[in-house]
Amino acid sequence: MKIGALLSKDSIRLNGKASGKKAVIDAMVLLMEKGNHLRDARRYKEAVFDREAQGSTGIGDGVAIPHAKTDAVKSPGLAAMTLPEGAEFESLDGQPAHLIFMIAAPDSGDNIHLEVLSRLSMLLMDDGFRQRLMAADSPERFLEIIDRAETEKFGPDGEGADKTEDREAFRILAVTACPTGIAHTYMAQEALERQAERMGYPVKVETNGSGGVKNRLTPGEIEAAECIIIAADKNVEMARFDGKRVIQARVADGIHKPEELIRQAVSGQAPVYHYHGSDGAGEAGEGLSRGLYKHLMNG
């Protein structure tokens, strides 16, 4: 399944206007309805606002990805809108949102759509891709830009290349995860992989999303790694990292501060993690002082 299978031209609005987050979400829900993805628009909208209450999905760089997984959705779908004048969305960088993608995910065991959504999340990390979408002059052109970018990155069959299969060891490992596991998980993965490649450091990123753990870190890889970056807003399996240097950060830091995280990971100064008996429990007790570490991670 490709991204275009979830996004129809009826669910795309170009050159829109909205006064703020509520108006943006109201307009996006109407677009999602036009795509015939919703069983109950009112309950879906409530679920979207419930997700916003956990933390804004305005990820910065002019992008917002409001979303919800609920039984009010009858089929997985996307809606999109461009806002040339921008709209206040409580974004993480404090800037207006100009490019909105809304995700509707059914509350079911079938997660085939998550791979498609992960691809979209990765593509949105590219400045040029975002600029081309903003400049699109028709829904058809908007879809063409997405299809071309998806094909270039993941191949005509959508499978892509395995970046890690031939490596025996990685200097840095990472885990990315967010509570809903739909978009931020994969955006953090893409940001960390891109930055590590620029800096010349081998990296492997495990994702922990709604579709389960993908690209799982092996015991041998963990043993050989210098440091593990945990960019997560939910608990992940931590016992396996006992005695390793670990950086714990928000998933948003994985998206927006990959260079800071990677530089600390290779500095030899990251705290050593000590596991205390339950997933997510433990502390980083050596290396940089915990106060300075907390300040760095919270920006």
Secondary structure, DSSP 8 states (H G I E B T S, - for coil): --GGGT--GGGEE-S---SSHHHHHHHHHHHHHHTT-BS-HHHHHHHHHHHHHHS--EEETTEE--EEEETTBSS-EEEEEEEEEEE----TTS--EEEEEEEEEESSS--HHHHHHHHHHHHTT-HHHHHHHHH--SHHHHHHHHHHHHHHHH-TTS----SSTT-S--SEEEEEE-SS-SSHHHHHHHHHHHHHHHHT--EEEEEEETTEEES---HHHHHH-SEEEEEESS----GGGTTSBEEEE-HHHHHH-HHHHHHHHTTT-S-BEEE-SSTT-EEE-SSS-HHHHHHHHH-
